[in-house]
Amino acid sequence: MEHQKTESFKRLWGRGGFLAEARAAWAISINIWKIELSYPLSVLWFVVMPFLWFIPMLITGSAVAGGAESTVLNDLAGTRDWVTYIAVGTSILGLTISLMWGTGFSLRREQNSGTLETLMSTPMERSTLVWGSMLHNLQHGGLGVILQLGAAIVFFGVTIDVWGIIPALGIIALAIFGLQGIAFAVTCVVLLAKQGWMIVEFISSGLILVAPMAYPLSVLPPVLQYIGMASPLTWSVEGFRGFLMNGLAYQGVVQAVVTLIVLDIIFFIFGLLMFRYTERYVRAKGALEQF
């Protein structure tokens, strides 16, 4: 009997592969949902949050443009419909923040719960802990995108091209890899600095600042324009909005997709290598349980 238990444990420990890691990531995602849905105010905040970002921009735009169209925006971005421009662009804001903060602090959350060391000793890749949180935040933030766009269409007269929906989803899929690379880097900051929320705030706010969500990249100072062009978030926003506003006629598709793929590869590889090195360093120092 004891021998059978030992053999069963060895088989369990040796079980690996993509499907096993995917199941583990899915289990982590579901567990986070159960915790969040246990708190009604958390659900309410999730519903209200997208509008707290979009409505102030809508009011400001109305005051500045004086109507539903803007000739200045047409000169800068090739569209007069500033309401749709802002609504579609800022819809990714919630997804970005969810991936940056929720995923970046995933290990810190487990540490505060006293479960990080236990999870680190389970037979799965250490990065799966982060991937599981990413999967949850992708679902969470993705629902926010749908909610904001749906409300913008119903209440604010925003129009989107239905032929661009599938390509826009493809842009989101590409964006995940670049943003996940940044999330891995943020996780490293949290592991090393523990309460590194100031650095995380600086990184996330900086990326959002140089991303053309509510304004074209050309209105930024030249230095910030160069930084923005090197960010995968910039090309994610451009591609997502380009397809939803112009459909298959989106002229910047080649530049947006090619640039996004290149930046995804760079950011993802750098973030993953940084995470693996930092995770090993922290474990070697015995600092997982330190607060």
C-alpha positions in Angstrom: 0.0 0.0 0.0 2.8 2.4 1.0 4.6 1.5 -2.3 1.5 2.3 -4.3 1.1 5.6 -2.7 4.7 6.5 -3.4 4.4 5.5 -7.0 1.2 7.5 -7.4 2.9 10.5 -5.9 5.8 10.2 -8.3 3.4 9.9 -11.3 1.6 13.0 -10.1 4.8 14.9 -9.5 6.1 13.9 -12.9 3.0 14.8 -14.8 3.7 17.8 -17.0 3.2 19.3 -20.3 1.2 22.2 -21.7 -2.3 20.7 -20.8 -1.3 20.2 -17.2 0.0 23.8 -16.9 -3.1 25.1 -18.6 -5.4 23.2 -16.2 -3.4 24.7 -13.3 -3.6 28.2 -14.7 -7.4 27.7 -15.2 -7.8 26.6 -11.6 -6.0 29.6 -10.4 -8.2 31.9 -12.5 -11.4 30.3 -11.2 -10.2 30.6 -7.6 -9.6 34.3 -8.0 -13.1 34.7 -9.5 -14.6 32.9 -6.4 -12.8 35.3 -4.1 -13.8 38.4 -6.0 -17.5 37.4 -6.4 -17.7 36.8 -2.7 -17.6 40.6 -2.2 -20.6 42.5 -3.7 -18.8 45.9 -3.7 -16.1 44.3 -5.8 -18.7 43.4 -8.4 -20.2 46.9 -8.3 -16.8 48.5 -8.7 -16.2 46.3 -11.8 -19.4 47.5 -13.4 -19.0 51.2 -12.6 -15.2 51.5 -13.1 -15.1 51.8 -17.0 -17.6 54.7 -16.9 -15.6 56.6 -14.3 -12.8 56.8 -16.8 -14.8 57.4 -20.0 -17.5 59.9 -18.9 -15.1 62.6 -17.7 -13.3 62.4 -21.1 -16.6 62.6 -22.9 -17.6 65.8 -20.9 -14.2 67.4 -21.6 -14.3 66.5 -25.3 -17.8 68.0 -25.6 -16.7 71.2 -24.0 -13.6 71.5 -26.1 -14.9 70.3 -29.5 -18.3 72.0 -29.1 -20.1 69.2 -30.9 -19.9 65.5 -32.1 -17.1 66.2 -34.6 -13.7 67.7 -34.5 -11.8 69.0 -37.5 -8.6 69.1 -35.6 -8.8 65.4 -34.8 -9.6 64.8 -38.5 -6.3 66.5 -39.4 -4.3 64.5 -36.8 -6.0 61.0 -37.0 -8.1 61.0 -40.1 -11.5 60.9 -38.3 -13.9 63.6 -37.2 -15.8 61.3 -34.8 -13.9 62.0 -31.6 -16.5 60.3 -29.4 -16.0 56.9 -31.1 -12.2 57.6 -31.2 -12.1 58.1 -27.4 -14.6 55.4 -26.5 -12.8 52.6 -28.5 -9.4 53.8 -27.4 -10.1 54.0 -23.7 -12.0 50.7 -23.6 -8.6 49.0 -23.4 -7.7 51.0 -20.4 -9.4 48.7 -17.9 -7.8 45.6 -19.6 -4.4 47.2 -19.3 -4.7 48.2 -15.7 -6.2 44.8 -14.8 -3.2 43.0 -16.5 -0.6 45.3 -15.0 -1.9 45.5 -11.4 -3.8 42.2 -11.0 -1.1 40.1 -12.7 1.8 42.0 -11.4 0.7 41.6 -7.8 -0.5 38.0 -8.1 2.4 36.5 -6.1 2.2 39.3 -3.5 -1.4 38.4 -3.0 -0.6 34.8 -2.4 2.2 35.9 -0.1 -0.2 38.0 2.0 -2.6 35.0 2.1 0.2 32.7 3.3 -0.1 30.4 0.3 2.9 31.4 -1.8 5.4 28.9 -0.5 2.9 26.1 -0.8 2.1 27.0 -4.4 5.8 27.4 -5.2 6.4 23.7 -4.1 3.6 22.3 -6.3 4.5 20.3 -9.4 4.0 23.1 -11.9 6.0 25.9 -13.5 6.5 28.9 -11.3 5.4 31.1 -14.2 2.1 29.3 -14.3 1.2 31.2 -11.1 1.5 34.4 -13.1 -0.2 33.0 -16.2 -3.2 31.9 -14.1 -3.6 35.4 -12.7 -3.2 36.8 -16.2 -6.0 34.5 -17.5 -8.3 35.8 -14.8 -7.4 39.4 -15.4 -7.9 38.9 -19.2 -11.4 37.6 -18.5 -12.0 40.4 -16.0 -10.6 43.2 -18.2 -12.2 41.7 -21.4 -15.6 41.9 -19.9 -14.9 45.5 -19.0 -14.1 46.2 -22.7 -17.3 44.6 -23.8 -19.3 46.5 -21.1 -17.8 49.9 -22.0 -18.2 49.5 -25.7 -21.8 48.2 -25.4 -22.8 51.1 -23.2 -21.0 53.6 -25.5 -23.0 52.2 -28.5 -26.3 52.3 -26.7 -26.1 55.6 -24.8 -23.5 57.7 -26.6 -24.1 56.8 -30.3 -20.7 55.2 -30.8 -20.5 53.3 -34.1 -18.2 50.4 -34.9 -17.6 48.4 -38.1 -18.8 44.8 -37.5 -16.3 43.5 -40.0 -13.5 44.7 -37.8 -14.6 42.8 -34.7 -12.7 39.6 -35.5 -9.4 41.3 -36.5 -9.7 43.6 -33.4 -9.9 40.5 -31.3 -6.8 39.2 -33.0 -5.0 42.5 -32.0 -6.0 41.9 -28.4 -4.6 38.3 -28.6 -1.3 39.8 -29.9 -1.4 42.5 -27.2 -1.5 39.9 -24.5 2.0 38.7 -25.1 3.6 42.1 -24.9 1.6 43.2 -21.9 2.3 39.9 -20.2 6.0 40.5 -20.7 5.6 43.8 -18.9 3.5 42.1 -16.2 6.4 39.6 -15.6 8.7 42.6 -15.1 6.2 44.1 -12.7 6.0 40.8 -10.8 9.8 41.0 -10.4 9.6 44.4 -8.9 7.0 43.3 -6.4 9.0 40.2 -5.5 12.1 42.3 -4.8 10.6 45.4 -3.3 7.6 43.8 -1.7 5.5 47.0 -1.5 6.7 48.2 -4.8 3.4 49.8 -5.8 5.0 53.2 -6.4 7.2 51.7 -9.1 4.2 49.8 -10.6 2.1 52.9 -10.6 4.9 54.8 -12.4 5.3 52.0 -15.1 1.5 51.6 -15.7 0.8 55.3 -15.7 3.7 56.0 -18.0 2.6 53.4 -20.5 -1.0 54.8 -20.4 0.4 58.3 -20.8 2.2 57.6 -24.1 -0.5 55.3 -25.5 -2.9 57.0 -27.9 -6.1 56.1 -26.1 -7.8 59.4 -25.9 -5.5 61.5 -28.2 -3.2 60.9 -31.2 0.4 60.1 -30.5 1.4 63.2 -32.6 0.2 65.6 -29.9 2.8 64.4 -27.4 6.3 65.9 -27.2 8.8 64.2 -29.5 10.6 62.3 -26.7 7.3 60.8 -25.5 6.3 60.0 -29.0 9.5 57.9 -29.4 8.8 56.1 -26.1 5.2 55.5 -27.1 6.3 54.0 -30.5 8.4 51.5 -28.5 5.5 50.4 -26.4 3.3 47.4 -27.4 0.3 49.1 -25.8 0.5 51.9 -28.4 0.2 49.6 -31.4 -2.4 47.5 -29.6 -4.6 50.6 -29.2 -4.0 51.7 -32.8 -4.8 48.3 -34.3 -7.8 47.7 -32.1 -9.3 51.1 -32.8 -8.3 51.0 -36.5 -10.2 47.8 -37.1 -13.3 48.7 -35.1 -13.6 52.1 -36.7 -12.6 51.2 -40.3 -13.1 47.5 -40.5 -11.2 45.6 -43.2 -10.4 49.0 -44.9 -8.0 49.9 -42.0 -5.0 51.2 -43.9 -2.5 51.0 -41.0 -3.0 47.3 -40.5 0.5 46.1 -41.8 2.5 48.6 -39.7 0.4 48.0 -36.6 0.5 44.2 -36.7 4.2 43.8 -37.7 5.4 46.3 -35.1 3.2 44.7 -32.5 4.6 41.2 -33.2 8.2 42.5 -33.0 7.6 44.3 -29.8 5.7 41.3 -28.3 8.7 39.1 -28.9 11.1 41.5 -27.4 9.0 42.3 -24.3 7.8 38.8 -23.7 11.3 37.2 -23.8 12.8 39.9 -21.7 10.0 39.8 -19.1 10.0 35.9 -18.9 13.8 35.7 -18.5 13.7 38.5 -15.9 11.0 36.7 -14.0 12.9 33.3 -14.0 16.1 35.0 -12.7 14.3 37.0 -10.0 12.2 34.0 -8.8 15.3 31.9 -8.4 17.2 34.7 -6.7 14.4 35.3 -4.2 14.0 31.6 -3.4 17.8 31.2 -3.0 17.7 34.1 -0.5 14.8 32.6 1.4 12.9 35.8 0.9 9.5 34.3 -0.2 8.1 34.6 3.3 9.5 38.0 4.0 7.2 41.0 4.1 
